[in-house]
Amino acid sequence: MTNSRKFKDLTGKVGGALTSSGGTASNGETTLLSILQAMLIHGMIIQGRADDKHCGVTVTGAPKKKDFEEYAKLGKSVALLVLKLNSV
């Protein structure tokens, strides 16, 4: 069995990415891109954002109220895309 078969099939599933890192220069954006790459490899549909935080949400240090608001925005946009795709 290959490693990819250990995971449930993610093809066509919708997702988004977020990270939290310990400090500045901790490669949060690089981590986001790695998460997105893994999602694409598994055939997922990725919800990006055109307005800001295009690849997902990255937080430095402990998440603050503002950060949780960004998590919620990403979650809402992912949920809306799921609803849109299910209505087709």
C-alpha positions in Angstrom: 0.0 0.0 0.0 1.4 3.4 -0.9 1.3 6.3 1.5 -1.4 8.1 -0.4 -3.8 5.2 0.1 -3.6 5.5 3.9 -5.7 8.6 3.6 -9.3 8.9 2.8 -9.8 10.1 -0.8 -9.8 13.9 -0.8 -10.5 14.4 -4.5 -13.0 17.1 -5.0 -13.2 18.1 -1.3 -12.9 21.8 -0.6 -10.3 23.3 1.8 -8.3 26.3 2.9 -5.1 26.7 4.8 -4.1 28.5 8.0 -0.9 28.4 10.1 0.3 29.7 13.5 4.0 30.1 14.1 6.1 31.1 17.1 7.7 34.2 15.8 8.7 36.5 13.0 10.7 35.0 10.1 9.2 31.6 10.9 8.1 30.8 7.3 4.4 30.9 7.8 3.8 31.7 4.2 6.0 28.9 3.1 4.1 26.5 5.4 0.8 27.7 3.8 2.1 27.0 0.3 3.2 23.5 1.4 -0.2 22.8 2.9 -1.9 24.0 -0.4 0.5 21.9 -2.4 -0.4 18.8 -0.4 -4.1 19.6 -0.9 -3.6 19.9 -4.7 -1.7 16.6 -4.8 -4.7 14.9 -3.2 -7.1 16.5 -5.7 -8.7 19.1 -3.4 -10.4 22.3 -4.5 -8.8 25.3 -2.7 -10.6 28.4 -1.7 -8.3 31.4 -2.0 -9.1 35.0 -1.2 -8.9 37.9 -3.7 -9.1 40.7 -1.2 -6.3 39.9 1.3 -4.4 36.9 2.7 -4.6 35.3 -0.7 -3.2 31.9 0.2 -4.7 31.5 3.6 -4.3 32.9 7.1 -0.9 32.9 8.9 -0.5 34.2 12.4 2.7 35.0 14.3 2.6 34.2 18.1 -0.5 33.4 20.0 -3.7 34.0 18.0 -5.5 37.2 18.9 -9.1 38.2 18.5 -8.3 39.7 15.0 -6.7 36.4 14.0 -9.8 34.4 15.0 -11.9 36.8 12.8 -9.6 36.0 9.9 -10.0 32.3 10.6 -13.8 32.8 10.6 -13.6 34.7 7.2 -11.7 31.8 5.7 -14.0 29.2 7.1 -17.0 31.1 5.8 -15.6 31.4 2.3 -14.8 27.7 2.3 -18.3 26.9 3.5 -19.9 29.2 0.8 -17.9 27.5 -1.9 -19.1 24.1 -0.7 -22.7 25.3 -0.8 -22.1 26.7 -4.3 -20.6 23.5 -5.6 -23.4 21.4 -4.1 -26.1 23.4 -5.7 -24.7 22.7 -9.2 
